[in-house]
């Protein structure tokens, strides 16, 4: 298996899920809750996100085949979608949308909006399908490795959620904005690579 590809897969999923940017939102959505309940919500949201991303990783290509979408076409459209996400990160639009969510002490935010669409959103679903089907490797071992990478990224998100208050105080809003923009630049380059690979798959170049 190509170690470099799986490192790239980790970086891509980390940028898409963006645990650092989710941290202040998690704090806002669980404001006023006891630590025990906050930990329970964090665990539940991450488990649900893993289940959803696993389903897309295992069945996403089959769904595309049923509706007649080729993998090169999906790579191109997925790359464009990821590029739009990168623009949102670079120009702060995604942060503004996320921070538009408001806390509700009587609401359980673990399924919505935490598990989906914030952790397991359209970008993460697209990325899982692309990573499983866009690799020099293939087979069961490759699929398991990609899902292992995904679970690792979600586990990192869970750890950030547990340390949400401390991280927010240590980094501050300015630090989060700087990190988000840096990740956005990286994601933009990765999304262009997806488009290039998709165009190559069509045989045009």
C-alpha positions as CSV (number, residue, x, y, z in Angstrom):
1,X,0.0,0.0,0.0
2,X,1.1,3.6,-0.8
3,X,1.9,5.2,2.6
4,X,2.0,8.7,0.9
5,X,-1.5,8.2,-0.4
6,X,-2.9,7.4,3.0
7,X,-1.1,10.4,4.6
8,X,-2.8,12.6,1.9
9,X,-6.1,10.9,2.7
10,X,-5.7,11.8,6.3
11,X,-4.9,15.4,5.5
12,X,-7.8,15.7,3.1
13,X,-10.3,14.3,5.6
14,X,-8.8,16.4,8.4
15,X,-9.2,19.5,6.3
16,X,-12.8,18.6,5.2
17,X,-14.0,17.7,8.7
18,X,-12.0,20.5,10.3
19,X,-12.0,19.5,14.0
20,X,-10.4,22.8,15.0
21,X,-13.2,24.9,13.4
22,X,-15.8,22.6,14.9
23,X,-14.5,23.1,18.4
24,X,-16.0,26.5,19.2
25,X,-19.3,25.4,17.6
26,X,-19.4,22.4,19.9
27,X,-18.8,24.7,22.8
28,X,-21.7,26.9,21.7
29,X,-24.1,24.0,21.1
30,X,-23.4,22.4,24.5
31,X,-23.2,25.7,26.5
32,X,-24.4,25.2,30.0
33,X,-24.4,21.4,29.9
34,X,-22.7,19.3,32.5
35,X,-19.3,17.8,31.5
36,X,-20.8,14.3,31.6
37,X,-23.6,15.1,29.2
38,X,-21.2,17.0,27.0
39,X,-18.9,14.0,26.7
40,X,-21.9,11.7,25.9
41,X,-23.0,14.0,23.1
42,X,-19.5,14.2,21.7
43,X,-19.2,10.4,21.6
44,X,-22.7,9.9,20.1
45,X,-22.1,12.5,17.4
46,X,-18.8,10.9,16.4
47,X,-20.1,7.4,16.3
48,X,-23.1,8.4,14.1
49,X,-20.7,10.3,11.8
50,X,-18.5,7.2,11.5
51,X,-21.5,5.1,10.6
52,X,-22.6,7.5,7.9
53,X,-19.2,7.9,6.4
54,X,-18.6,4.2,6.4
55,X,-21.9,3.7,4.4
56,X,-20.8,6.2,1.8
57,X,-17.3,4.7,1.7
58,X,-18.6,1.2,1.1
59,X,-21.7,1.9,-1.1
60,X,-21.1,5.3,-2.6
61,X,-19.5,3.9,-5.9
62,X,-22.4,1.4,-6.2
63,X,-24.9,4.2,-5.9
64,X,-23.2,6.1,-8.6
65,X,-23.2,3.0,-10.9
66,X,-26.9,2.5,-10.4
67,X,-27.7,6.1,-11.4
68,X,-25.2,6.0,-14.3
69,X,-22.5,8.4,-13.1
70,X,-18.9,7.5,-14.1
71,X,-16.1,7.8,-11.6
72,X,-14.2,10.4,-13.6
73,X,-17.3,12.6,-13.7
74,X,-17.7,12.2,-10.0
75,X,-14.1,13.1,-9.4
76,X,-14.4,16.3,-11.3
77,X,-17.7,17.3,-9.6
78,X,-16.3,16.2,-6.2
79,X,-13.2,18.3,-6.8
80,X,-15.3,21.3,-7.7
81,X,-17.4,20.8,-4.5
82,X,-14.2,20.6,-2.4
83,X,-12.9,23.7,-4.1
84,X,-16.0,25.6,-3.1
85,X,-15.5,24.4,0.4
86,X,-12.0,25.7,0.3
87,X,-13.2,29.1,-0.9
88,X,-15.6,29.2,2.0
89,X,-12.8,28.5,4.4
90,X,-10.5,31.1,2.9
91,X,-13.1,33.8,2.9
92,X,-14.6,32.8,6.3
93,X,-18.1,32.0,5.0
94,X,-18.1,28.5,6.4
95,X,-17.1,29.8,9.8
96,X,-19.8,32.4,9.7
97,X,-22.4,29.8,8.8
98,X,-21.3,27.4,11.6
99,X,-21.2,30.2,14.2
100,X,-24.8,31.0,13.1
101,X,-25.9,27.9,15.0
102,X,-27.3,28.7,18.4
103,X,-27.2,26.7,21.6
104,X,-30.5,25.2,23.0
105,X,-30.2,23.6,26.4
106,X,-33.2,21.4,25.7
107,X,-32.0,20.2,22.3
108,X,-29.8,17.2,21.6
109,X,-27.4,18.4,18.9
110,X,-25.5,15.1,18.6
111,X,-27.3,14.0,15.4
112,X,-28.0,17.4,13.9
113,X,-26.1,19.5,13.4
114,X,-23.0,17.8,14.9
115,X,-22.9,14.3,13.3
116,X,-24.4,15.6,10.1
117,X,-23.8,18.0,8.3
118,X,-20.9,19.3,10.4
119,X,-18.7,16.2,10.9
120,X,-20.2,14.0,8.1
121,X,-21.3,16.5,5.6
122,X,-21.5,16.6,1.7
123,X,-17.7,17.3,1.5
124,X,-16.8,14.4,3.7
125,X,-19.2,12.0,1.9
126,X,-17.7,13.0,-1.4
127,X,-14.2,12.7,-0.1
128,X,-14.8,9.1,1.2
129,X,-16.1,8.0,-2.2
130,X,-13.1,9.6,-4.0
131,X,-10.5,8.2,-1.7
132,X,-11.9,4.7,-1.8
133,X,-12.0,4.8,-5.6
134,X,-9.1,7.1,-6.5
135,X,-6.0,5.2,-5.5
136,X,-3.1,3.2,-6.9
137,X,-4.2,0.5,-4.5
138,X,-7.5,-1.4,-4.4
139,X,-9.2,-4.3,-2.7
140,X,-10.3,-5.0,0.8
141,X,-7.1,-3.9,2.5
142,X,-7.3,-0.5,0.8
143,X,-10.9,0.0,1.7
144,X,-10.2,-0.9,5.3
145,X,-7.2,1.5,5.4
146,X,-9.2,4.4,4.1
147,X,-11.9,3.7,6.7
148,X,-9.2,3.4,9.4
149,X,-8.0,6.9,8.4
150,X,-11.5,8.3,8.5
151,X,-12.1,6.8,12.0
152,X,-8.8,8.3,13.1
153,X,-9.8,11.8,12.0
154,X,-13.2,11.5,13.7
155,X,-11.4,10.3,16.8
156,X,-9.3,13.4,16.7
157,X,-12.5,15.4,16.5
158,X,-13.8,13.6,19.6
159,X,-10.6,14.5,21.5
160,X,-10.9,18.1,20.4
161,X,-14.5,18.1,21.6
162,X,-13.4,16.8,25.0
163,X,-10.8,19.6,25.3
164,X,-13.0,22.2,23.6
165,X,-13.0,24.8,26.3
166,X,-9.2,24.6,26.9
167,X,-8.4,24.7,23.1
168,X,-10.7,27.7,22.6
169,X,-9.0,29.7,25.4
170,X,-5.5,28.7,24.3
171,X,-5.8,29.4,20.5
172,X,-8.4,32.1,20.5
173,X,-10.6,33.3,17.7
174,X,-7.7,34.8,15.7
175,X,-5.7,31.5,15.9
176,X,-8.7,29.5,14.7
177,X,-9.2,31.9,11.7
178,X,-5.5,31.6,10.8
179,X,-5.6,27.8,10.9
180,X,-8.8,27.7,8.9
181,X,-7.3,29.8,6.1
182,X,-4.2,27.7,6.0
183,X,-6.3,24.5,5.7
184,X,-8.4,26.2,3.1
185,X,-5.4,26.8,0.9
186,X,-4.3,23.2,1.2
187,X,-7.8,21.9,0.4
188,X,-7.9,24.1,-2.7
189,X,-4.8,22.5,-4.0
190,X,-6.1,19.0,-3.2
191,X,-9.4,19.7,-4.9
192,X,-7.7,20.8,-8.1
193,X,-5.7,17.5,-8.1
194,X,-9.0,15.6,-7.9
195,X,-10.3,17.5,-11.0
196,X,-7.0,16.8,-12.9
197,X,-7.3,13.1,-12.0
198,X,-10.9,13.1,-13.2
199,X,-10.1,14.8,-16.5
200,X,-7.3,12.2,-17.0
201,X,-9.8,9.4,-16.4
202,X,-11.9,10.7,-19.2
203,X,-9.1,10.3,-21.6
204,X,-9.1,13.9,-22.7
205,X,-5.5,14.4,-21.5
